[in-house]
Amino acid sequence: MKTSIGTATETDITNLRKAIDELRRNNIRAYDQFAKTEDTIASTMHLANRRMNALQQLVNDHQRSDLERYKQLSNSLDDLYSFSSIVPD
């Protein structure tokens, strides 16, 4: 591509093919690295979501447990008040 009338020499074409082949190899490496990174990110997000779901379940279980204890305490206090009402002063 060095000539003034636009024709390329055999060396120019060979160099161009080598440059194109190198670009293809670089694109393949870049895509491969992207695919691996994407897979790693997806796996990490999946694991993070599982952990967040487990944490949410733990919080829900704790709330249910607290509510159950509150109900038991309330029932115990009701029983205590009802017993104290029948015991003379």
PDB file of N, CA, C and O in Angstrom:
ATOM      1  N   MET A   1       0.819  -1.177   0.000  1.00  0.00           N
ATOM      2  CA  MET A   1       0.000   0.000   0.000  1.00  0.00           C
ATOM      3  C   MET A   1       0.874   1.256   0.000  1.00  0.00           C
ATOM      4  O   MET A   1       0.412   2.378   0.209  1.00  0.00           O
ATOM      5  N   LYS A   2       2.103   1.016  -0.234  1.00  0.00           N
ATOM      6  CA  LYS A   2       3.054   2.115  -0.228  1.00  0.00           C
ATOM      7  C   LYS A   2       3.190   2.791  -1.588  1.00  0.00           C
ATOM      8  O   LYS A   2       3.753   3.881  -1.695  1.00  0.00           O
ATOM      9  N   THR A   3       2.685   2.155  -2.600  1.00  0.00           N
ATOM     10  CA  THR A   3       2.886   2.733  -3.924  1.00  0.00           C
ATOM     11  C   THR A   3       1.943   3.895  -4.155  1.00  0.00           C
ATOM     12  O   THR A   3       0.909   4.009  -3.498  1.00  0.00           O
ATOM     13  N   SER A   4       2.302   4.749  -5.084  1.00  0.00           N
ATOM     14  CA  SER A   4       1.512   5.953  -5.327  1.00  0.00           C
ATOM     15  C   SER A   4       0.227   5.668  -6.087  1.00  0.00           C
ATOM     16  O   SER A   4      -0.694   6.483  -6.040  1.00  0.00           O
ATOM     17  N   ILE A   5       0.131   4.560  -6.777  1.00  0.00           N
ATOM     18  CA  ILE A   5      -1.092   4.283  -7.530  1.00  0.00           C
ATOM     19  C   ILE A   5      -2.024   3.327  -6.798  1.00  0.00           C
ATOM     20  O   ILE A   5      -3.051   2.933  -7.351  1.00  0.00           O
ATOM     21  N   GLY A   6      -1.688   2.943  -5.563  1.00  0.00           N
ATOM     22  CA  GLY A   6      -2.592   2.164  -4.730  1.00  0.00           C
ATOM     23  C   GLY A   6      -2.421   0.667  -4.824  1.00  0.00           C
ATOM     24  O   GLY A   6      -3.224  -0.062  -4.242  1.00  0.00           O
ATOM     25  N   THR A   7      -1.447   0.182  -5.505  1.00  0.00           N
ATOM     26  CA  THR A   7      -1.237  -1.259  -5.553  1.00  0.00           C
ATOM     27  C   THR A   7      -0.370  -1.680  -4.382  1.00  0.00           C
ATOM     28  O   THR A   7       0.491  -0.928  -3.924  1.00  0.00           O
ATOM     29  N   ALA A   8      -0.602  -2.865  -3.916  1.00  0.00           N
ATOM     30  CA  ALA A   8       0.136  -3.377  -2.761  1.00  0.00           C
ATOM     31  C   ALA A   8       1.141  -4.415  -3.209  1.00  0.00           C
ATOM     32  O   ALA A   8       0.925  -5.144  -4.178  1.00  0.00           O
ATOM     33  N   THR A   9       2.213  -4.465  -2.504  1.00  0.00           N
ATOM     34  CA  THR A   9       3.225  -5.477  -2.789  1.00  0.00           C
ATOM     35  C   THR A   9       2.860  -6.760  -2.050  1.00  0.00           C
ATOM     36  O   THR A   9       1.998  -6.759  -1.171  1.00  0.00           O
ATOM     37  N   GLU A  10       3.516  -7.839  -2.411  1.00  0.00           N
ATOM     38  CA  GLU A  10       3.292  -9.123  -1.757  1.00  0.00           C
ATOM     39  C   GLU A  10       3.611  -9.024  -0.264  1.00  0.00           C
ATOM     40  O   GLU A  10       2.917  -9.620   0.560  1.00  0.00           O
ATOM     41  N   THR A  11       4.635  -8.290   0.079  1.00  0.00           N
ATOM     42  CA  THR A  11       5.022  -8.098   1.484  1.00  0.00           C
ATOM     43  C   THR A  11       3.936  -7.328   2.230  1.00  0.00           C
ATOM     44  O   THR A  11       3.629  -7.646   3.379  1.00  0.00           O
ATOM     45  N   ASP A  12       3.354  -6.322   1.588  1.00  0.00           N
ATOM     46  CA  ASP A  12       2.266  -5.555   2.222  1.00  0.00           C
ATOM     47  C   ASP A  12       1.075  -6.452   2.530  1.00  0.00           C
ATOM     48  O   ASP A  12       0.479  -6.365   3.603  1.00  0.00           O
ATOM     49  N   ILE A  13       0.739  -7.306   1.583  1.00  0.00           N
ATOM     50  CA  ILE A  13      -0.403  -8.211   1.776  1.00  0.00           C
ATOM     51  C   ILE A  13      -0.086  -9.217   2.876  1.00  0.00           C
ATOM     52  O   ILE A  13      -0.948  -9.519   3.703  1.00  0.00           O
ATOM     53  N   THR A  14       1.131  -9.738   2.898  1.00  0.00           N
ATOM     54  CA  THR A  14       1.527 -10.677   3.948  1.00  0.00           C
ATOM     55  C   THR A  14       1.476 -10.005   5.321  1.00  0.00           C
ATOM     56  O   THR A  14       0.981 -10.591   6.284  1.00  0.00           O
ATOM     57  N   ASN A  15       1.981  -8.789   5.407  1.00  0.00           N
ATOM     58  CA  ASN A  15       1.935  -8.055   6.686  1.00  0.00           C
ATOM     59  C   ASN A  15       0.506  -7.765   7.114  1.00  0.00           C
ATOM     60  O   ASN A  15       0.179  -7.841   8.299  1.00  0.00           O
ATOM     61  N   LEU A  16      -0.339  -7.436   6.159  1.00  0.00           N
ATOM     62  CA  LEU A  16      -1.746  -7.170   6.466  1.00  0.00           C
ATOM     63  C   LEU A  16      -2.435  -8.436   6.973  1.00  0.00           C
ATOM     64  O   LEU A  16      -3.203  -8.385   7.933  1.00  0.00           O
ATOM     65  N   ARG A  17      -2.162  -9.558   6.335  1.00  0.00           N
ATOM     66  CA  ARG A  17      -2.755 -10.831   6.791  1.00  0.00           C
ATOM     67  C   ARG A  17      -2.281 -11.179   8.203  1.00  0.00           C
ATOM     68  O   ARG A  17      -3.062 -11.641   9.034  1.00  0.00           O
ATOM     69  N   LYS A  18      -1.004 -10.953   8.458  1.00  0.00           N
ATOM     70  CA  LYS A  18      -0.488 -11.218   9.802  1.00  0.00           C
ATOM     71  C   LYS A  18      -1.161 -10.320  10.829  1.00  0.00           C
ATOM     72  O   LYS A  18      -1.506 -10.767  11.923  1.00  0.00           O
ATOM     73  N   ALA A  19      -1.346  -9.053  10.476  1.00  0.00           N
ATOM     74  CA  ALA A  19      -2.000  -8.117  11.401  1.00  0.00           C
ATOM     75  C   ALA A  19      -3.448  -8.533  11.655  1.00  0.00           C
ATOM     76  O   ALA A  19      -3.925  -8.470  12.788  1.00  0.00           O
ATOM     77  N   ILE A  20      -4.144  -8.957  10.602  1.00  0.00           N
ATOM     78  CA  ILE A  20      -5.541  -9.404  10.755  1.00  0.00           C
ATOM     79  C   ILE A  20      -5.596 -10.673  11.599  1.00  0.00           C
ATOM     80  O   ILE A  20      -6.461 -10.805  12.465  1.00  0.00           O
ATOM     81  N   ASP A  21      -4.683 -11.601  11.355  1.00  0.00           N
ATOM     82  CA  ASP A  21      -4.642 -12.830  12.164  1.00  0.00           C
ATOM     83  C   ASP A  21      -4.374 -12.512  13.627  1.00  0.00           C
ATOM     84  O   ASP A  21      -4.977 -13.109  14.519  1.00  0.00           O
ATOM     85  N   GLU A  22      -3.468 -11.569  13.873  1.00  0.00           N
ATOM     86  CA  GLU A  22      -3.181 -11.163  15.256  1.00  0.00           C
ATOM     87  C   GLU A  22      -4.412 -10.526  15.906  1.00  0.00           C
ATOM     88  O   GLU A  22      -4.698 -10.785  17.075  1.00  0.00           O
ATOM     89  N   LEU A  23      -5.134  -9.701  15.161  1.00  0.00           N
ATOM     90  CA  LEU A  23      -6.378  -9.114  15.685  1.00  0.00           C
ATOM     91  C   LEU A  23      -7.397 -10.200  16.019  1.00  0.00           C
ATOM     92  O   LEU A  23      -8.064 -10.131  17.052  1.00  0.00           O
ATOM     93  N   ARG A  24      -7.516 -11.184  15.163  1.00  0.00           N
ATOM     94  CA  ARG A  24      -8.453 -12.296  15.420  1.00  0.00           C
ATOM     95  C   ARG A  24      -8.063 -13.050  16.697  1.00  0.00           C
ATOM     96  O   ARG A  24      -8.912 -13.357  17.534  1.00  0.00           O
ATOM     97  N   ARG A  25      -6.761 -13.342  16.829  1.00  0.00           N
ATOM     98  CA  ARG A  25      -6.307 -14.050  18.037  1.00  0.00           C
ATOM     99  C   ARG A  25      -6.576 -13.215  19.292  1.00  0.00           C
ATOM    100  O   ARG A  25      -7.022 -13.738  20.313  1.00  0.00           O
ATOM    101  N   ASN A  26      -6.302 -11.922  19.200  1.00  0.00           N
ATOM    102  CA  ASN A  26      -6.564 -11.042  20.347  1.00  0.00           C
ATOM    103  C   ASN A  26      -8.054 -10.986  20.675  1.00  0.00           C
ATOM    104  O   ASN A  26      -8.436 -10.980  21.845  1.00  0.00           O
ATOM    105  N   ASN A  27      -8.888 -10.945  19.647  1.00  0.00           N
ATOM    106  CA  ASN A  27     -10.341 -10.935  19.880  1.00  0.00           C
ATOM    107  C   ASN A  27     -10.803 -12.240  20.526  1.00  0.00           C
ATOM    108  O   ASN A  27     -11.653 -12.233  21.416  1.00  0.00           O
ATOM    109  N   ILE A  28     -10.244 -13.348  20.075  1.00  0.00           N
ATOM    110  CA  ILE A  28     -10.603 -14.653  20.657  1.00  0.00           C
ATOM    111  C   ILE A  28     -10.173 -14.709  22.123  1.00  0.00           C
ATOM    112  O   ILE A  28     -10.936 -15.165  22.975  1.00  0.00           O
ATOM    113  N   ARG A  29      -8.956 -14.248  22.420  1.00  0.00           N
ATOM    114  CA  ARG A  29      -8.488 -14.228  23.817  1.00  0.00           C
ATOM    115  C   ARG A  29      -9.360 -13.314  24.670  1.00  0.00           C
ATOM    116  O   ARG A  29      -9.718 -13.656  25.797  1.00  0.00           O
ATOM    117  N   ALA A  30      -9.696 -12.153  24.124  1.00  0.00           N
ATOM    118  CA  ALA A  30     -10.525 -11.203  24.877  1.00  0.00           C
ATOM    119  C   ALA A  30     -11.912 -11.790  25.133  1.00  0.00           C
ATOM    120  O   ALA A  30     -12.440 -11.664  26.238  1.00  0.00           O
ATOM    121  N   TYR A  31     -12.506 -12.428  24.125  1.00  0.00           N
ATOM    122  CA  TYR A  31     -13.823 -13.031  24.311  1.00  0.00           C
ATOM    123  C   TYR A  31     -13.757 -14.170  25.325  1.00  0.00           C
ATOM    124  O   TYR A  31     -14.635 -14.303  26.178  1.00  0.00           O
ATOM    125  N   ASP A  32     -12.716 -14.985  25.227  1.00  0.00           N
ATOM    126  CA  ASP A  32     -12.552 -16.089  26.178  1.00  0.00           C
ATOM    127  C   ASP A  32     -12.438 -15.559  27.605  1.00  0.00           C
ATOM    128  O   ASP A  32     -13.067 -16.092  28.519  1.00  0.00           O
ATOM    129  N   GLN A  33     -11.640 -14.515  27.795  1.00  0.00           N
ATOM    130  CA  GLN A  33     -11.488 -13.929  29.126  1.00  0.00           C
ATOM    131  C   GLN A  33     -12.808 -13.329  29.604  1.00  0.00           C
ATOM    132  O   GLN A  33     -13.164 -13.455  30.776  1.00  0.00           O
ATOM    133  N   PHE A  34     -13.531 -12.679  28.698  1.00  0.00           N
ATOM    134  CA  PHE A  34     -14.835 -12.113  29.054  1.00  0.00           C
ATOM    135  C   PHE A  34     -15.801 -13.213  29.483  1.00  0.00           C
ATOM    136  O   PHE A  34     -16.512 -13.074  30.479  1.00  0.00           O
ATOM    137  N   ALA A  35     -15.819 -14.312  28.719  1.00  0.00           N
ATOM    138  CA  ALA A  35     -16.720 -15.420  29.058  1.00  0.00           C
ATOM    139  C   ALA A  35     -16.390 -15.994  30.428  1.00  0.00           C
ATOM    140  O   ALA A  35     -17.295 -16.294  31.206  1.00  0.00           O
ATOM    141  N   LYS A  36     -15.092 -16.151  30.735  1.00  0.00           N
ATOM    142  CA  LYS A  36     -14.707 -16.667  32.050  1.00  0.00           C
ATOM    143  C   LYS A  36     -15.089 -15.692  33.150  1.00  0.00           C
ATOM    144  O   LYS A  36     -15.592 -16.094  34.199  1.00  0.00           O
ATOM    145  N   THR A  37     -14.848 -14.416  32.910  1.00  0.00           N
ATOM    146  CA  THR A  37     -15.198 -13.395  33.906  1.00  0.00           C
ATOM    147  C   THR A  37     -16.703 -13.340  34.118  1.00  0.00           C
ATOM    148  O   THR A  37     -17.178 -13.245  35.249  1.00  0.00           O
ATOM    149  N   GLU A  38     -17.450 -13.403  33.015  1.00  0.00           N
ATOM    150  CA  GLU A  38     -18.905 -13.381  33.110  1.00  0.00           C
ATOM    151  C   GLU A  38     -19.415 -14.570  33.920  1.00  0.00           C
ATOM    152  O   GLU A  38     -20.319 -14.428  34.743  1.00  0.00           O
ATOM    153  N   ASP A  39     -18.828 -15.742  33.681  1.00  0.00           N
ATOM    154  CA  ASP A  39     -19.217 -16.942  34.423  1.00  0.00           C
ATOM    155  C   ASP A  39     -18.887 -16.788  35.906  1.00  0.00           C
ATOM    156  O   ASP A  39     -19.679 -17.172  36.766  1.00  0.00           O
ATOM    157  N   THR A  40     -17.718 -16.227  36.202  1.00  0.00           N
ATOM    158  CA  THR A  40     -17.331 -16.012  37.597  1.00  0.00           C
ATOM    159  C   THR A  40     -18.274 -15.039  38.280  1.00  0.00           C
ATOM    160  O   THR A  40     -18.683 -15.256  39.421  1.00  0.00           O
ATOM    161  N   ILE A  41     -18.617 -13.966  37.583  1.00  0.00           N
ATOM    162  CA  ILE A  41     -19.541 -12.978  38.155  1.00  0.00           C
ATOM    163  C   ILE A  41     -20.907 -13.609  38.393  1.00  0.00           C
ATOM    164  O   ILE A  41     -21.523 -13.389  39.436  1.00  0.00           O
ATOM    165  N   ALA A  42     -21.381 -14.391  37.430  1.00  0.00           N
ATOM    166  CA  ALA A  42     -22.680 -15.049  37.586  1.00  0.00           C
ATOM    167  C   ALA A  42     -22.660 -16.009  38.767  1.00  0.00           C
ATOM    168  O   ALA A  42     -23.620 -16.062  39.536  1.00  0.00           O
ATOM    169  N   SER A  43     -21.571 -16.772  38.920  1.00  0.00           N
ATOM    170  CA  SER A  43     -21.466 -17.705  40.050  1.00  0.00           C
ATOM    171  C   SER A  43     -21.422 -16.952  41.374  1.00  0.00           C
ATOM    172  O   SER A  43     -22.039 -17.362  42.357  1.00  0.00           O
ATOM    173  N   THR A  44     -20.685 -15.848  41.385  1.00  0.00           N
ATOM    174  CA  THR A  44     -20.597 -15.044  42.601  1.00  0.00           C
ATOM    175  C   THR A  44     -21.956 -14.459  42.965  1.00  0.00           C
ATOM    176  O   THR A  44     -22.348 -14.466  44.132  1.00  0.00           O
ATOM    177  N   MET A  45     -22.667 -13.956  41.973  1.00  0.00           N
ATOM    178  CA  MET A  45     -23.993 -13.389  42.230  1.00  0.00           C
ATOM    179  C   MET A  45     -24.964 -14.473  42.713  1.00  0.00           C
ATOM    180  O   MET A  45     -25.777 -14.233  43.606  1.00  0.00           O
ATOM    181  N   HIS A  46     -24.871 -15.661  42.119  1.00  0.00           N
ATOM    182  CA  HIS A  46     -25.731 -16.764  42.546  1.00  0.00           C
ATOM    183  C   HIS A  46     -25.457 -17.106  44.012  1.00  0.00           C
ATOM    184  O   HIS A  46     -26.386 -17.296  44.796  1.00  0.00           O
ATOM    185  N   LEU A  47     -24.185 -17.182  44.369  1.00  0.00           N
ATOM    186  CA  LEU A  47     -23.814 -17.480  45.751  1.00  0.00           C
ATOM    187  C   LEU A  47     -24.271 -16.363  46.689  1.00  0.00           C
ATOM    188  O   LEU A  47     -24.788 -16.633  47.773  1.00  0.00           O
ATOM    189  N   ALA A  48     -24.083 -15.123  46.278  1.00  0.00           N
ATOM    190  CA  ALA A  48     -24.513 -13.982  47.110  1.00  0.00           C
ATOM    191  C   ALA A  48     -26.025 -14.009  47.303  1.00  0.00           C
ATOM    192  O   ALA A  48     -26.506 -13.749  48.406  1.00  0.00           O
ATOM    193  N   ASN A  49     -26.775 -14.316  46.262  1.00  0.00           N
ATOM    194  CA  ASN A  49     -28.233 -14.397  46.375  1.00  0.00           C
ATOM    195  C   ASN A  49     -28.652 -15.522  47.319  1.00  0.00           C
ATOM    196  O   ASN A  49     -29.576 -15.357  48.116  1.00  0.00           O
ATOM    197  N   ARG A  50     -27.970 -16.667  47.229  1.00  0.00           N
ATOM    198  CA  ARG A  50     -28.290 -17.768  48.142  1.00  0.00           C
ATOM    199  C   ARG A  50     -28.030 -17.362  49.590  1.00  0.00           C
ATOM    200  O   ARG A  50     -28.819 -17.675  50.481  1.00  0.00           O
ATOM    201  N   ARG A  51     -26.918 -16.664  49.816  1.00  0.00           N
ATOM    202  CA  ARG A  51     -26.599 -16.232  51.179  1.00  0.00           C
ATOM    203  C   ARG A  51     -27.601 -15.197  51.678  1.00  0.00           C
ATOM    204  O   ARG A  51     -28.005 -15.231  52.840  1.00  0.00           O
ATOM    205  N   MET A  52     -27.999 -14.280  50.806  1.00  0.00           N
ATOM    206  CA  MET A  52     -28.993 -13.278  51.204  1.00  0.00           C
ATOM    207  C   MET A  52     -30.337 -13.947  51.512  1.00  0.00           C
ATOM    208  O   MET A  52     -31.022 -13.563  52.460  1.00  0.00           O
ATOM    209  N   ASN A  53     -30.707 -14.935  50.717  1.00  0.00           N
ATOM    210  CA  ASN A  53     -31.950 -15.664  50.980  1.00  0.00           C
ATOM    211  C   ASN A  53     -31.871 -16.405  52.314  1.00  0.00           C
ATOM    212  O   ASN A  53     -32.841 -16.430  53.070  1.00  0.00           O
ATOM    213  N   ALA A  54     -30.727 -17.002  52.599  1.00  0.00           N
ATOM    214  CA  ALA A  54     -30.545 -17.696  53.876  1.00  0.00           C
ATOM    215  C   ALA A  54     -30.615 -16.711  55.035  1.00  0.00           C
ATOM    216  O   ALA A  54     -31.208 -17.011  56.071  1.00  0.00           O
ATOM    217  N   LEU A  55     -30.019 -15.549  54.866  1.00  0.00           N
ATOM    218  CA  LEU A  55     -30.071 -14.525  55.906  1.00  0.00           C
ATOM    219  C   LEU A  55     -31.500 -14.035  56.110  1.00  0.00           C
ATOM    220  O   LEU A  55     -31.934 -13.841  57.246  1.00  0.00           O
ATOM    221  N   GLN A  56     -32.226 -13.837  55.025  1.00  0.00           N
ATOM    222  CA  GLN A  56     -33.635 -13.417  55.125  1.00  0.00           C
ATOM    223  C   GLN A  56     -34.459 -14.488  55.847  1.00  0.00           C
ATOM    224  O   GLN A  56     -35.314 -14.167  56.672  1.00  0.00           O
ATOM    225  N   GLN A  57     -34.199 -15.744  55.536  1.00  0.00           N
ATOM    226  CA  GLN A  57     -34.909 -16.837  56.205  1.00  0.00           C
ATOM    227  C   GLN A  57     -34.589 -16.849  57.698  1.00  0.00           C
ATOM    228  O   GLN A  57     -35.474 -17.086  58.519  1.00  0.00           O
ATOM    229  N   LEU A  58     -33.338 -16.598  58.051  1.00  0.00           N
ATOM    230  CA  LEU A  58     -32.935 -16.529  59.449  1.00  0.00           C
ATOM    231  C   LEU A  58     -33.665 -15.407  60.176  1.00  0.00           C
ATOM    232  O   LEU A  58     -34.132 -15.593  61.300  1.00  0.00           O
ATOM    233  N   VAL A  59     -33.764 -14.252  59.543  1.00  0.00           N
ATOM    234  CA  VAL A  59     -34.484 -13.119  60.139  1.00  0.00           C
ATOM    235  C   VAL A  59     -35.963 -13.461  60.306  1.00  0.00           C
ATOM    236  O   VAL A  59     -36.555 -13.178  61.348  1.00  0.00           O
ATOM    237  N   ASN A  60     -36.555 -14.069  59.283  1.00  0.00           N
ATOM    238  CA  ASN A  60     -37.974 -14.462  59.368  1.00  0.00           C
ATOM    239  C   ASN A  60     -38.203 -15.468  60.492  1.00  0.00           C
ATOM    240  O   ASN A  60     -39.166 -15.357  61.250  1.00  0.00           O
ATOM    241  N   ASP A  61     -37.310 -16.449  60.591  1.00  0.00           N
ATOM    242  CA  ASP A  61     -37.439 -17.450  61.657  1.00  0.00           C
ATOM    243  C   ASP A  61     -37.304 -16.795  63.030  1.00  0.00           C
ATOM    244  O   ASP A  61     -38.025 -17.148  63.963  1.00  0.00           O
ATOM    245  N   HIS A  62     -36.388 -15.852  63.150  1.00  0.00           N
ATOM    246  CA  HIS A  62     -36.195 -15.150  64.423  1.00  0.00           C
ATOM    247  C   HIS A  62     -37.444 -14.341  64.783  1.00  0.00           C
ATOM    248  O   HIS A  62     -37.863 -14.322  65.941  1.00  0.00           O
ATOM    249  N   GLN A  63     -38.027 -13.683  63.803  1.00  0.00           N
ATOM    250  CA  GLN A  63     -39.254 -12.921  64.062  1.00  0.00           C
ATOM    251  C   GLN A  63     -40.396 -13.829  64.493  1.00  0.00           C
ATOM    252  O   GLN A  63     -41.147 -13.503  65.413  1.00  0.00           O
ATOM    253  N   ARG A  64     -40.525 -14.976  63.822  1.00  0.00           N
ATOM    254  CA  ARG A  64     -41.576 -15.925  64.217  1.00  0.00           C
ATOM    255  C   ARG A  64     -41.343 -16.430  65.634  1.00  0.00           C
ATOM    256  O   ARG A  64     -42.283 -16.565  66.417  1.00  0.00           O
ATOM    257  N   SER A  65     -40.088 -16.707  65.955  1.00  0.00           N
ATOM    258  CA  SER A  65     -39.742 -17.179  67.285  1.00  0.00           C
ATOM    259  C   SER A  65     -40.062 -16.119  68.339  1.00  0.00           C
ATOM    260  O   SER A  65     -40.624 -16.430  69.389  1.00  0.00           O
ATOM    261  N   ASP A  66     -39.704 -14.876  68.056  1.00  0.00           N
ATOM    262  CA  ASP A  66     -40.023 -13.786  68.986  1.00  0.00           C
ATOM    263  C   ASP A  66     -41.526 -13.649  69.175  1.00  0.00           C
ATOM    264  O   ASP A  66     -41.999 -13.462  70.296  1.00  0.00           O
ATOM    265  N   LEU A  67     -42.269 -13.741  68.096  1.00  0.00           N
ATOM    266  CA  LEU A  67     -43.723 -13.631  68.179  1.00  0.00           C
ATOM    267  C   LEU A  67     -44.304 -14.779  69.000  1.00  0.00           C
ATOM    268  O   LEU A  67     -45.213 -14.573  69.805  1.00  0.00           O
ATOM    269  N   GLU A  68     -43.784 -15.976  68.797  1.00  0.00           N
ATOM    270  CA  GLU A  68     -44.263 -17.130  69.565  1.00  0.00           C
ATOM    271  C   GLU A  68     -43.957 -16.955  71.050  1.00  0.00           C
ATOM    272  O   GLU A  68     -44.803 -17.247  71.896  1.00  0.00           O
ATOM    273  N   ARG A  69     -42.753 -16.481  71.370  1.00  0.00           N
ATOM    274  CA  ARG A  69     -42.409 -16.228  72.779  1.00  0.00           C
ATOM    275  C   ARG A  69     -43.291 -15.143  73.378  1.00  0.00           C
ATOM    276  O   ARG A  69     -43.703 -15.244  74.534  1.00  0.00           O
ATOM    277  N   TYR A  70     -43.579 -14.117  72.608  1.00  0.00           N
ATOM    278  CA  TYR A  70     -44.464 -13.054  73.096  1.00  0.00           C
ATOM    279  C   TYR A  70     -45.853 -13.614  73.386  1.00  0.00           C
ATOM    280  O   TYR A  70     -46.456 -13.283  74.407  1.00  0.00           O
ATOM    281  N   LYS A  71     -46.359 -14.455  72.498  1.00  0.00           N
ATOM    282  CA  LYS A  71     -47.678 -15.059  72.724  1.00  0.00           C
ATOM    283  C   LYS A  71     -47.674 -15.915  73.996  1.00  0.00           C
ATOM    284  O   LYS A  71     -48.610 -15.870  74.795  1.00  0.00           O
ATOM    285  N   GLN A  72     -46.597 -16.698  74.167  1.00  0.00           N
ATOM    286  CA  GLN A  72     -46.499 -17.531  75.366  1.00  0.00           C
ATOM    287  C   GLN A  72     -46.428 -16.679  76.625  1.00  0.00           C
ATOM    288  O   GLN A  72     -47.062 -16.997  77.632  1.00  0.00           O
ATOM    289  N   LEU A  73     -45.666 -15.605  76.571  1.00  0.00           N
ATOM    290  CA  LEU A  73     -45.581 -14.707  77.719  1.00  0.00           C
ATOM    291  C   LEU A  73     -46.931 -14.064  77.999  1.00  0.00           C
ATOM    292  O   LEU A  73     -47.351 -13.964  79.152  1.00  0.00           O
ATOM    293  N   SER A  74     -47.598 -13.635  76.956  1.00  0.00           N
ATOM    294  CA  SER A  74     -48.919 -13.026  77.122  1.00  0.00           C
ATOM    295  C   SER A  74     -49.908 -14.012  77.730  1.00  0.00           C
ATOM    296  O   SER A  74     -50.683 -13.653  78.617  1.00  0.00           O
ATOM    297  N   ASN A  75     -49.882 -15.247  77.258  1.00  0.00           N
ATOM    298  CA  ASN A  75     -50.772 -16.276  77.822  1.00  0.00           C
ATOM    299  C   ASN A  75     -50.421 -16.555  79.282  1.00  0.00           C
ATOM    300  O   ASN A  75     -51.308 -16.737  80.116  1.00  0.00           O
ATOM    301  N   SER A  76     -49.127 -16.589  79.584  1.00  0.00           N
ATOM    302  CA  SER A  76     -48.708 -16.823  80.970  1.00  0.00           C
ATOM    303  C   SER A  76     -49.169 -15.686  81.873  1.00  0.00           C
ATOM    304  O   SER A  76     -49.630 -15.918  82.990  1.00  0.00           O
ATOM    305  N   LEU A  77     -49.043 -14.474  81.388  1.00  0.00           N
ATOM    306  CA  LEU A  77     -49.506 -13.330  82.185  1.00  0.00           C
ATOM    307  C   LEU A  77     -51.021 -13.359  82.363  1.00  0.00           C
ATOM    308  O   LEU A  77     -51.525 -13.039  83.440  1.00  0.00           O
ATOM    309  N   ASP A  78     -51.738 -13.736  81.330  1.00  0.00           N
ATOM    310  CA  ASP A  78     -53.199 -13.870  81.451  1.00  0.00           C
ATOM    311  C   ASP A  78     -53.545 -14.906  82.510  1.00  0.00           C
ATOM    312  O   ASP A  78     -54.441 -14.695  83.328  1.00  0.00           O
ATOM    313  N   ASP A  79     -52.821 -16.039  82.490  1.00  0.00           N
ATOM    314  CA  ASP A  79     -53.058 -17.077  83.498  1.00  0.00           C
ATOM    315  C   ASP A  79     -52.736 -16.549  84.892  1.00  0.00           C
ATOM    316  O   ASP A  79     -53.487 -16.785  85.838  1.00  0.00           O
ATOM    317  N   LEU A  80     -51.649 -15.854  85.013  1.00  0.00           N
ATOM    318  CA  LEU A  80     -51.256 -15.295  86.314  1.00  0.00           C
ATOM    319  C   LEU A  80     -52.300 -14.322  86.834  1.00  0.00           C
ATOM    320  O   LEU A  80     -52.667 -14.366  88.009  1.00  0.00           O
ATOM    321  N   TYR A  81     -52.782 -13.439  85.958  1.00  0.00           N
ATOM    322  CA  TYR A  81     -53.819 -12.485  86.370  1.00  0.00           C
ATOM    323  C   TYR A  81     -55.116 -13.198  86.753  1.00  0.00           C
ATOM    324  O   TYR A  81     -55.794 -12.805  87.703  1.00  0.00           O
ATOM    325  N   SER A  82     -55.448 -14.235  86.014  1.00  0.00           N
ATOM    326  CA  SER A  82     -56.685 -14.943  86.341  1.00  0.00           C
ATOM    327  C   SER A  82     -56.540 -15.681  87.685  1.00  0.00           C
ATOM    328  O   SER A  82     -57.503 -15.759  88.447  1.00  0.00           O
ATOM    329  N   PHE A  83     -55.342 -16.225  87.982  1.00  0.00           N
ATOM    330  CA  PHE A  83     -55.109 -16.871  89.260  1.00  0.00           C
ATOM    331  C   PHE A  83     -55.130 -15.843  90.382  1.00  0.00           C
ATOM    332  O   PHE A  83     -55.678 -16.093  91.455  1.00  0.00           O
ATOM    333  N   SER A  84     -54.541 -14.708  90.131  1.00  0.00           N
ATOM    334  CA  SER A  84     -54.479 -13.691  91.197  1.00  0.00           C
ATOM    335  C   SER A  84     -55.867 -13.127  91.497  1.00  0.00           C
ATOM    336  O   SER A  84     -56.100 -12.631  92.599  1.00  0.00           O
ATOM    337  N   SER A  85     -56.783 -13.194  90.549  1.00  0.00           N
ATOM    338  CA  SER A  85     -58.119 -12.685  90.795  1.00  0.00           C
ATOM    339  C   SER A  85     -58.924 -13.618  91.695  1.00  0.00           C
ATOM    340  O   SER A  85     -59.869 -13.181  92.351  1.00  0.00           O
ATOM    341  N   ILE A  86     -58.551 -14.918  91.732  1.00  0.00           N
ATOM    342  CA  ILE A  86     -59.299 -15.831  92.592  1.00  0.00           C
ATOM    343  C   ILE A  86     -58.654 -16.007  93.964  1.00  0.00           C
ATOM    344  O   ILE A  86     -59.259 -16.564  94.880  1.00  0.00           O
ATOM    345  N   VAL A  87     -57.396 -15.516  94.093  1.00  0.00           N
ATOM    346  CA  VAL A  87     -56.723 -15.610  95.390  1.00  0.00           C
ATOM    347  C   VAL A  87     -57.115 -14.382  96.211  1.00  0.00           C
ATOM    348  O   VAL A  87     -57.007 -13.249  95.742  1.00  0.00           O
ATOM    349  N   PRO A  88     -57.572 -14.622  97.443  1.00  0.00           N
ATOM    350  CA  PRO A  88     -57.974 -13.476  98.269  1.00  0.00           C
ATOM    351  C   PRO A  88     -56.762 -12.638  98.665  1.00  0.00           C
ATOM    352  O   PRO A  88     -55.652 -13.161  98.767  1.00  0.00           O
ATOM    353  N   ASP A  89     -56.964 -11.366  98.883  1.00  0.00           N
ATOM    354  CA  ASP A  89     -55.915 -10.451  99.304  1.00  0.00           C
ATOM    355  C   ASP A  89     -55.467 -10.700 100.696  1.00  0.00           C
ATOM    356  O   ASP A  89     -54.583 -10.003 101.194  1.00  0.00           O
TER     357      ASP A  89
END
